[in-house]
């Protein structure tokens, strides 16, 4: 599924293709814990769903540490 979000850091619209389903999105939107709904995703992919911030933007704005 293609997910498009706007980064609060840059205002840039980012799109990521993720191996998730609409059913999973609905479960998360109803309040299930994102780690439980999307266990196959990396922490960075889950962060993108939550905030729209990519791993590259985190590294640029916060640092790699």
N, CA, C and O atoms as a CHARMM CRD file, in Angstrom:
* protein
*
  260
    1    1 UNK  N      0.84600  -1.16400   0.00000 PROA 1      0.00000
    2    1 UNK  CA     0.00000   0.00000   0.00000 PROA 1      0.00000
    3    1 UNK  C      0.89700   1.23400   0.00000 PROA 1      0.00000
    4    1 UNK  O      1.90600   1.28400   0.70300 PROA 1      0.00000
    5    2 UNK  N      0.51900   2.21300  -0.78700 PROA 2      0.00000
    6    2 UNK  CA     1.26300   3.46800  -0.86100 PROA 2      0.00000
    7    2 UNK  C      0.69400   4.43300   0.18300 PROA 2      0.00000
    8    2 UNK  O     -0.50400   4.71600   0.19400 PROA 2      0.00000
    9    3 UNK  N      1.57000   4.93200   1.05900 PROA 3      0.00000
   10    3 UNK  CA     1.19000   5.86800   2.11200 PROA 3      0.00000
   11    3 UNK  C      1.86600   7.20500   1.80900 PROA 3      0.00000
   12    3 UNK  O      3.07000   7.25600   1.55600 PROA 3      0.00000
   13    4 UNK  N      1.09200   8.27400   1.83700 PROA 4      0.00000
   14    4 UNK  CA     1.61400   9.61400   1.59900 PROA 4      0.00000
   15    4 UNK  C      1.31400  10.47500   2.82100 PROA 4      0.00000
   16    4 UNK  O      0.17500  10.56000   3.27800 PROA 4      0.00000
   17    5 UNK  N      2.35700  11.10500   3.33600 PROA 5      0.00000
   18    5 UNK  CA     2.23900  11.95700   4.52900 PROA 5      0.00000
   19    5 UNK  C      3.08400  13.20700   4.31600 PROA 5      0.00000
   20    5 UNK  O      4.01100  13.20800   3.50600 PROA 5      0.00000
   21    6 UNK  N      2.76300  14.25700   5.04200 PROA 6      0.00000
   22    6 UNK  CA     3.53900  15.49000   5.00300 PROA 6      0.00000
   23    6 UNK  C      4.41600  15.56600   6.24200 PROA 6      0.00000
   24    6 UNK  O      3.93100  15.43400   7.36600 PROA 6      0.00000
   25    7 UNK  N      5.70000  15.77900   6.03200 PROA 7      0.00000
   26    7 UNK  CA     6.64800  15.86600   7.13700 PROA 7      0.00000
   27    7 UNK  C      6.48400  17.18000   7.89000 PROA 7      0.00000
   28    7 UNK  O      6.45400  18.24500   7.27400 PROA 7      0.00000
   29    8 UNK  N      6.37600  17.11600   9.21700 PROA 8      0.00000
   30    8 UNK  CA     6.32000  18.36000  10.00100 PROA 8      0.00000
   31    8 UNK  C      7.67600  19.06900  10.05900 PROA 8      0.00000
   32    8 UNK  O      7.73000  20.25900  10.37100 PROA 8      0.00000
   33    9 UNK  N      8.76100  18.36500   9.76400 PROA 9      0.00000
   34    9 UNK  CA    10.08600  18.97800   9.74200 PROA 9      0.00000
   35    9 UNK  C     10.25400  19.88500   8.53600 PROA 9      0.00000
   36    9 UNK  O     10.65000  21.04400   8.66100 PROA 9      0.00000
   37   10 UNK  N      9.94300  19.33300   7.35600 PROA 10     0.00000
   38   10 UNK  CA    10.26200  20.03600   6.11700 PROA 10     0.00000
   39   10 UNK  C      9.04500  20.55100   5.36900 PROA 10     0.00000
   40   10 UNK  O      9.16800  21.41100   4.49600 PROA 10     0.00000
   41   11 UNK  N      7.88200  20.03800   5.70100 PROA 11     0.00000
   42   11 UNK  CA     6.68600  20.36900   4.93400 PROA 11     0.00000
   43   11 UNK  C      6.60200  19.59300   3.63300 PROA 11     0.00000
   44   11 UNK  O      5.65100  19.75300   2.86700 PROA 11     0.00000
   45   12 UNK  N      7.59300  18.75700   3.38300 PROA 12     0.00000
   46   12 UNK  CA     7.66900  17.95600   2.16400 PROA 12     0.00000
   47   12 UNK  C      6.65300  16.81900   2.23300 PROA 12     0.00000
   48   12 UNK  O      6.45500  16.20800   3.28200 PROA 12     0.00000
   49   13 UNK  N      6.02100  16.55100   1.10800 PROA 13     0.00000
   50   13 UNK  CA     5.10800  15.42100   1.00400 PROA 13     0.00000
   51   13 UNK  C      5.93900  14.19700   0.62500 PROA 13     0.00000
   52   13 UNK  O      6.58400  14.17300  -0.42300 PROA 13     0.00000
   53   14 UNK  N      5.91600  13.18900   1.48500 PROA 14     0.00000
   54   14 UNK  CA     6.68200  11.95800   1.28300 PROA 14     0.00000
   55   14 UNK  C      5.72700  10.79600   1.03000 PROA 14     0.00000
   56   14 UNK  O      4.64800  10.72700   1.61700 PROA 14     0.00000
   57   15 UNK  N      6.13200   9.89300   0.15600 PROA 15     0.00000
   58   15 UNK  CA     5.34800   8.69700  -0.12800 PROA 15     0.00000
   59   15 UNK  C      6.22800   7.48000   0.08000 PROA 15     0.00000
   60   15 UNK  O      7.39200   7.46200  -0.31800 PROA 15     0.00000
   61   16 UNK  N      5.65200   6.46000   0.71000 PROA 16     0.00000
   62   16 UNK  CA     6.37100   5.21700   0.96300 PROA 16     0.00000
   63   16 UNK  C      5.45100   4.04900   0.61400 PROA 16     0.00000
   64   16 UNK  O      4.27600   4.03800   0.98300 PROA 16     0.00000
   65   17 UNK  N      5.99000   3.08700  -0.08900 PROA 17     0.00000
   66   17 UNK  CA     5.26200   1.85800  -0.40200 PROA 17     0.00000
   67   17 UNK  C      5.53600   0.87700   0.74100 PROA 17     0.00000
   68   17 UNK  O      6.68500   0.51100   0.99000 PROA 17     0.00000
   69   18 UNK  N      4.48000   0.45800   1.42900 PROA 18     0.00000
   70   18 UNK  CA     4.63300  -0.41500   2.59700 PROA 18     0.00000
   71   18 UNK  C      3.80900  -1.68400   2.42900 PROA 18     0.00000
   72   18 UNK  O      2.73000  -1.65000   1.83600 PROA 18     0.00000
   73   19 UNK  N      4.31300  -2.81100   2.95100 PROA 19     0.00000
   74   19 UNK  CA     3.58900  -4.08100   2.83800 PROA 19     0.00000
   75   19 UNK  C      2.50900  -4.20600   3.92200 PROA 19     0.00000
   76   19 UNK  O      2.60900  -5.03800   4.82400 PROA 19     0.00000
   77   20 UNK  N      1.48300  -3.36700   3.81300 PROA 20     0.00000
   78   20 UNK  CA     0.40600  -3.35900   4.80600 PROA 20     0.00000
   79   20 UNK  C     -0.93300  -3.38400   4.09100 PROA 20     0.00000
   80   20 UNK  O     -1.01000  -3.19400   2.87800 PROA 20     0.00000
   81   21 UNK  N     -1.99100  -3.62300   4.86400 PROA 21     0.00000
   82   21 UNK  CA    -3.33100  -3.70200   4.28900 PROA 21     0.00000
   83   21 UNK  C     -4.23200  -2.60700   4.85000 PROA 21     0.00000
   84   21 UNK  O     -3.93300  -2.00300   5.88100 PROA 21     0.00000
   85   22 UNK  N     -5.31900  -2.36800   4.16500 PROA 22     0.00000
   86   22 UNK  CA    -6.31300  -1.41800   4.64300 PROA 22     0.00000
   87   22 UNK  C     -6.89500  -1.88100   5.98200 PROA 22     0.00000
   88   22 UNK  O     -7.18200  -1.06200   6.85400 PROA 22     0.00000
   89   23 UNK  N     -7.06400  -3.18000   6.13800 PROA 23     0.00000
   90   23 UNK  CA    -7.56500  -3.72000   7.40500 PROA 23     0.00000
   91   23 UNK  C     -6.62800  -3.35500   8.56100 PROA 23     0.00000
   92   23 UNK  O     -7.09300  -2.99600   9.64300 PROA 23     0.00000
   93   24 UNK  N     -5.32600  -3.44400   8.34100 PROA 24     0.00000
   94   24 UNK  CA    -4.37000  -3.06800   9.38200 PROA 24     0.00000
   95   24 UNK  C     -4.47700  -1.58200   9.70800 PROA 24     0.00000
   96   24 UNK  O     -4.46700  -1.19600  10.87700 PROA 24     0.00000
   97   25 UNK  N     -4.58000  -0.75300   8.67600 PROA 25     0.00000
   98   25 UNK  CA    -4.72300   0.69200   8.89800 PROA 25     0.00000
   99   25 UNK  C     -5.94600   0.97100   9.76600 PROA 25     0.00000
  100   25 UNK  O     -5.87500   1.77200  10.69800 PROA 25     0.00000
  101   26 UNK  N     -7.05300   0.32500   9.47000 PROA 26     0.00000
  102   26 UNK  CA    -8.28400   0.54000  10.23700 PROA 26     0.00000
  103   26 UNK  C     -8.11400   0.10600  11.68800 PROA 26     0.00000
  104   26 UNK  O     -8.60100   0.78300  12.59400 PROA 26     0.00000
  105   27 UNK  N     -7.42700  -1.01900  11.92500 PROA 27     0.00000
  106   27 UNK  CA    -7.17500  -1.46600  13.30000 PROA 27     0.00000
  107   27 UNK  C     -6.37300  -0.41200  14.05900 PROA 27     0.00000
  108   27 UNK  O     -6.68600  -0.09400  15.20700 PROA 27     0.00000
  109   28 UNK  N     -5.34100   0.12500  13.41500 PROA 28     0.00000
  110   28 UNK  CA    -4.50400   1.14600  14.04800 PROA 28     0.00000
  111   28 UNK  C     -5.31600   2.41100  14.30800 PROA 28     0.00000
  112   28 UNK  O     -5.21000   3.00500  15.38100 PROA 28     0.00000
  113   29 UNK  N     -6.11500   2.81900  13.34600 PROA 29     0.00000
  114   29 UNK  CA    -6.93900   4.01800  13.52200 PROA 29     0.00000
  115   29 UNK  C     -7.95400   3.85300  14.65200 PROA 29     0.00000
  116   29 UNK  O     -8.37000   4.83700  15.26200 PROA 29     0.00000
  117   30 UNK  N     -8.35600   2.60400  14.93200 PROA 30     0.00000
  118   30 UNK  CA    -9.29000   2.35100  16.04200 PROA 30     0.00000
  119   30 UNK  C     -8.57100   2.28900  17.38700 PROA 30     0.00000
  120   30 UNK  O     -9.21100   2.11000  18.42300 PROA 30     0.00000
  121   31 UNK  N     -7.25100   2.43300  17.37900 PROA 31     0.00000
  122   31 UNK  CA    -6.53600   2.54500  18.64500 PROA 31     0.00000
  123   31 UNK  C     -5.61300   1.41400  19.01800 PROA 31     0.00000
  124   31 UNK  O     -5.00600   1.44800  20.08900 PROA 31     0.00000
  125   32 UNK  N     -5.48400   0.40700  18.16500 PROA 32     0.00000
  126   32 UNK  CA    -4.54400  -0.67000  18.49200 PROA 32     0.00000
  127   32 UNK  C     -3.11200  -0.13800  18.39900 PROA 32     0.00000
  128   32 UNK  O     -2.82500   0.76500  17.61300 PROA 32     0.00000
  129   33 UNK  N     -2.23600  -0.70000  19.19700 PROA 33     0.00000
  130   33 UNK  CA    -0.82900  -0.30700  19.24700 PROA 33     0.00000
  131   33 UNK  C     -0.16700  -0.55400  17.88700 PROA 33     0.00000
  132   33 UNK  O     -0.29800  -1.63400  17.31000 PROA 33     0.00000
  133   34 UNK  N      0.53500   0.44600  17.39300 PROA 34     0.00000
  134   34 UNK  CA     1.13100   0.34900  16.05800 PROA 34     0.00000
  135   34 UNK  C      2.10700  -0.82200  15.94300 PROA 34     0.00000
  136   34 UNK  O      2.20300  -1.43300  14.87900 PROA 34     0.00000
  137   35 UNK  N      2.82800  -1.14300  17.01200 PROA 35     0.00000
  138   35 UNK  CA     3.76800  -2.26900  16.97600 PROA 35     0.00000
  139   35 UNK  C      3.03200  -3.59800  16.82000 PROA 35     0.00000
  140   35 UNK  O      3.54500  -4.52400  16.19200 PROA 35     0.00000
  141   36 UNK  N      1.83900  -3.69200  17.38700 PROA 36     0.00000
  142   36 UNK  CA     1.06100  -4.92400  17.27800 PROA 36     0.00000
  143   36 UNK  C      0.39000  -5.05400  15.92000 PROA 36     0.00000
  144   36 UNK  O      0.27200  -6.15700  15.38800 PROA 36     0.00000
  145   37 UNK  N     -0.04600  -3.94800  15.36300 PROA 37     0.00000
  146   37 UNK  CA    -0.74500  -3.96800  14.08400 PROA 37     0.00000
  147   37 UNK  C      0.22600  -4.17600  12.92300 PROA 37     0.00000
  148   37 UNK  O     -0.10500  -4.86600  11.95800 PROA 37     0.00000
  149   38 UNK  N      1.41500  -3.58800  13.00600 PROA 38     0.00000
  150   38 UNK  CA     2.39400  -3.64700  11.92500 PROA 38     0.00000
  151   38 UNK  C      3.72200  -4.25100  12.39700 PROA 38     0.00000
  152   38 UNK  O      4.75400  -3.58700  12.30300 PROA 38     0.00000
  153   39 UNK  N      3.72400  -5.48600  12.90000 PROA 39     0.00000
  154   39 UNK  CA     4.96800  -6.05200  13.42900 PROA 39     0.00000
  155   39 UNK  C      6.03000  -6.27800  12.35400 PROA 39     0.00000
  156   39 UNK  O      7.22000  -6.36000  12.66100 PROA 39     0.00000
  157   40 UNK  N      5.60400  -6.37800  11.09900 PROA 40     0.00000
  158   40 UNK  CA     6.55100  -6.64900  10.00600 PROA 40     0.00000
  159   40 UNK  C      7.30000  -5.39300   9.55500 PROA 40     0.00000
  160   40 UNK  O      8.27600  -5.49300   8.81100 PROA 40     0.00000
  161   41 UNK  N      6.86200  -4.23100   9.99000 PROA 41     0.00000
  162   41 UNK  CA     7.52000  -2.98500   9.59000 PROA 41     0.00000
  163   41 UNK  C      8.68800  -2.65100  10.50200 PROA 41     0.00000
  164   41 UNK  O      8.72500  -3.05400  11.66500 PROA 41     0.00000
  165   42 UNK  N      9.63000  -1.91700   9.95900 PROA 42     0.00000
  166   42 UNK  CA    10.75300  -1.43800  10.77300 PROA 42     0.00000
  167   42 UNK  C     10.26600  -0.28700  11.65300 PROA 42     0.00000
  168   42 UNK  O      9.22200   0.30100  11.37300 PROA 42     0.00000
  169   43 UNK  N     10.99900   0.03700  12.69700 PROA 43     0.00000
  170   43 UNK  CA    10.62200   1.20600  13.49800 PROA 43     0.00000
  171   43 UNK  C     10.52100   2.48600  12.65300 PROA 43     0.00000
  172   43 UNK  O      9.64400   3.31800  12.88900 PROA 43     0.00000
  173   44 UNK  N     11.40600   2.63900  11.68500 PROA 44     0.00000
  174   44 UNK  CA    11.36400   3.80600  10.82600 PROA 44     0.00000
  175   44 UNK  C     10.10800   3.86700   9.96200 PROA 44     0.00000
  176   44 UNK  O      9.54600   4.93900   9.74000 PROA 44     0.00000
  177   45 UNK  N      9.67700   2.70800   9.48100 PROA 45     0.00000
  178   45 UNK  CA     8.44500   2.66200   8.69200 PROA 45     0.00000
  179   45 UNK  C      7.22900   2.99000   9.55300 PROA 45     0.00000
  180   45 UNK  O      6.32100   3.69500   9.11300 PROA 45     0.00000
  181   46 UNK  N      7.21800   2.48000  10.77300 PROA 46     0.00000
  182   46 UNK  CA     6.10400   2.80600  11.67400 PROA 46     0.00000
  183   46 UNK  C      6.10800   4.29400  12.02500 PROA 46     0.00000
  184   46 UNK  O      5.04700   4.91200  12.11100 PROA 46     0.00000
  185   47 UNK  N      7.28800   4.86800  12.22600 PROA 47     0.00000
  186   47 UNK  CA     7.39400   6.30300  12.50200 PROA 47     0.00000
  187   47 UNK  C      6.85300   7.11000  11.32700 PROA 47     0.00000
  188   47 UNK  O      6.19900   8.13400  11.52100 PROA 47     0.00000
  189   48 UNK  N      7.12400   6.65400  10.12100 PROA 48     0.00000
  190   48 UNK  CA     6.60000   7.34600   8.95000 PROA 48     0.00000
  191   48 UNK  C      5.07200   7.34500   8.95400 PROA 48     0.00000
  192   48 UNK  O      4.45500   8.36300   8.64100 PROA 48     0.00000
  193   49 UNK  N      4.46100   6.22300   9.30100 PROA 49     0.00000
  194   49 UNK  CA     2.99600   6.16600   9.38100 PROA 49     0.00000
  195   49 UNK  C      2.49100   7.15000  10.43000 PROA 49     0.00000
  196   49 UNK  O      1.50100   7.84700  10.20400 PROA 49     0.00000
  197   50 UNK  N      3.15800   7.20800  11.56300 PROA 50     0.00000
  198   50 UNK  CA     2.73900   8.09500  12.65000 PROA 50     0.00000
  199   50 UNK  C      2.91900   9.57100  12.32100 PROA 50     0.00000
  200   50 UNK  O      2.02700  10.37700  12.58400 PROA 50     0.00000
  201   51 UNK  N      4.07100   9.93500  11.74700 PROA 51     0.00000
  202   51 UNK  CA     4.43600  11.34800  11.64400 PROA 51     0.00000
  203   51 UNK  C      4.67900  11.86800  10.24100 PROA 51     0.00000
  204   51 UNK  O      4.59000  13.07300  10.00600 PROA 51     0.00000
  205   52 UNK  N      4.98700  10.97600   9.29700 PROA 52     0.00000
  206   52 UNK  CA     5.36700  11.41600   7.95900 PROA 52     0.00000
  207   52 UNK  C      6.84700  11.73300   7.84000 PROA 52     0.00000
  208   52 UNK  O      7.30600  12.17600   6.78700 PROA 52     0.00000
  209   53 UNK  N      7.59400  11.50800   8.91000 PROA 53     0.00000
  210   53 UNK  CA     9.03100  11.78800   8.90500 PROA 53     0.00000
  211   53 UNK  C      9.78000  10.53900   8.44600 PROA 53     0.00000
  212   53 UNK  O      9.55800   9.44600   8.96800 PROA 53     0.00000
  213   54 UNK  N     10.66900  10.70900   7.46200 PROA 54     0.00000
  214   54 UNK  CA    11.45700   9.59300   6.95300 PROA 54     0.00000
  215   54 UNK  C     12.73200   9.42300   7.77900 PROA 54     0.00000
  216   54 UNK  O     13.12400  10.32000   8.52600 PROA 54     0.00000
  217   55 UNK  N     13.37100   8.26300   7.63500 PROA 55     0.00000
  218   55 UNK  CA    14.65100   8.03100   8.31500 PROA 55     0.00000
  219   55 UNK  C     15.68000   9.08200   7.91400 PROA 55     0.00000
  220   55 UNK  O     16.46600   9.53400   8.74600 PROA 55     0.00000
  221   56 UNK  N     15.67500   9.47100   6.63500 PROA 56     0.00000
  222   56 UNK  CA    16.62700  10.46000   6.15200 PROA 56     0.00000
  223   56 UNK  C     16.41300  11.81500   6.83700 PROA 56     0.00000
  224   56 UNK  O     17.37600  12.49700   7.18500 PROA 56     0.00000
  225   57 UNK  N     15.15500  12.19600   7.02700 PROA 57     0.00000
  226   57 UNK  CA    14.87700  13.46600   7.69800 PROA 57     0.00000
  227   57 UNK  C     15.28300  13.42000   9.16300 PROA 57     0.00000
  228   57 UNK  O     15.80400  14.40300   9.68900 PROA 57     0.00000
  229   58 UNK  N     15.05100  12.28500   9.83400 PROA 58     0.00000
  230   58 UNK  CA    15.49500  12.17100  11.22400 PROA 58     0.00000
  231   58 UNK  C     16.99900  12.38100  11.30500 PROA 58     0.00000
  232   58 UNK  O     17.49000  13.12100  12.15800 PROA 58     0.00000
  233   59 UNK  N     17.73400  11.71000  10.39600 PROA 59     0.00000
  234   59 UNK  CA    19.19500  11.82600  10.40700 PROA 59     0.00000
  235   59 UNK  C     19.63600  13.26300  10.15100 PROA 59     0.00000
  236   59 UNK  O     20.58400  13.74700  10.76900 PROA 59     0.00000
  237   60 UNK  N     18.94800  13.94000   9.24000 PROA 60     0.00000
  238   60 UNK  CA    19.30000  15.31800   8.89500 PROA 60     0.00000
  239   60 UNK  C     18.99200  16.29700  10.02300 PROA 60     0.00000
  240   60 UNK  O     19.79500  17.18700  10.30500 PROA 60     0.00000
  241   61 UNK  N     17.84100  16.14400  10.66700 PROA 61     0.00000
  242   61 UNK  CA    17.40000  17.12100  11.66400 PROA 61     0.00000
  243   61 UNK  C     17.82100  16.77500  13.09000 PROA 61     0.00000
  244   61 UNK  O     18.04000  17.67300  13.90400 PROA 61     0.00000
  245   62 UNK  N     17.93300  15.50200  13.39600 PROA 62     0.00000
  246   62 UNK  CA    18.22600  15.08100  14.76500 PROA 62     0.00000
  247   62 UNK  C     19.63000  14.50700  14.88000 PROA 62     0.00000
  248   62 UNK  O     20.29100  14.69200  15.90100 PROA 62     0.00000
  249   63 UNK  N     20.08700  13.82300  13.86000 PROA 63     0.00000
  250   63 UNK  CA    21.39000  13.16800  13.88400 PROA 63     0.00000
  251   63 UNK  C     21.22200  11.66900  13.86600 PROA 63     0.00000
  252   63 UNK  O     20.13100  11.15900  14.11900 PROA 63     0.00000
  253   64 UNK  N     22.27800  10.96800  13.57300 PROA 64     0.00000
  254   64 UNK  CA    22.24800   9.50200  13.45600 PROA 64     0.00000
  255   64 UNK  C     22.28100   8.80800  14.80500 PROA 64     0.00000
  256   64 UNK  O     21.94700   7.62700  14.89700 PROA 64     0.00000
  257   65 UNK  N     22.67700   9.51600  15.85200 PROA 65     0.00000
  258   65 UNK  CA    22.83000   8.88700  17.15800 PROA 65     0.00000
  259   65 UNK  C     21.48100   8.71000  17.72800 PROA 65     0.00000
  260   65 UNK  O     21.34200   8.19400  18.83700 PROA 65     0.00000
